[in-house]
């Protein structure tokens, strides 16, 4: 069985590279001047001149920083043993930024962060727990949310206000909204007629979480949910999971599916999984492969995910 890949990153990469080549929108600031912004950790004073930004989680925080054209200088390393096969939509712009990998993802190294002498740290609020004082001793910390606490649009607006890039943030949100409207108009009939499910696959079964970015993008375009997707949206705080045997029954009404598979061996296993191959969407080759990089992010990941979602309806 062939499947269309989600490697079409042109629009997302162009957005990122444009952002990274632009300078901050604010006028030159007086030395010591700050902007005060309200975050999940309370009010934070951010210097008006930001020449170095470190991110700690590497998904939404990194996307926001790169998309706004802020000078990313330090970030976590994606686990080289994870075996991700598809290209990260942030990869090219991250390489262009020249940012250094400071620690393995999930293993924050305070000494490595301090050694970069950043002007600003951007990270998920949950990653600050237990080390907030140590981080704040290095640089101001702007905490952003995640799937269960805030939208990327809210965090983009907040970070834009913190860094004087409000106009850029507004434009990025407008660009996303325009792309959503374009897809809704172009594929109105297909969207109405196609029941979809955004699933995660592994050999132990499948699952759907309504708060992942791929799920939210489908909701934004007004996708018609298969029953399992509808059930996941009704219980948004948890992942609806199915065993291999339950999977065959759970997605019988799904006309098309986004299938998140991270590695080549896992994708090969899906091709050999007799129960999975019996699913109507798989038999009709109405699946589009993606991976964890469409689970979370900011505007660039969202635009990439729209490209992936469009493939469900375009047949390309």
Beta strands, then each sheet from edge to edge (+ up, - down):
strand 1: 34-39
strand 2: 42-47
strand 3: 53-55
strand 4: 72-77
strand 5: 100-104
strand 6: 120-124
strand 7: 140-144
strand 8: 195-202
strand 9: 205-208
strand 10: 224-225
strand 11: 240-242
strand 12: 256-260
strand 13: 287-290
sheet 1: 1+ 2-
sheet 2: 5+ 4+ 3+ 6+ 7+
sheet 3: 10+ 8+ 9- 11+
sheet 4: 10+ 8+ 12+ 13+
end
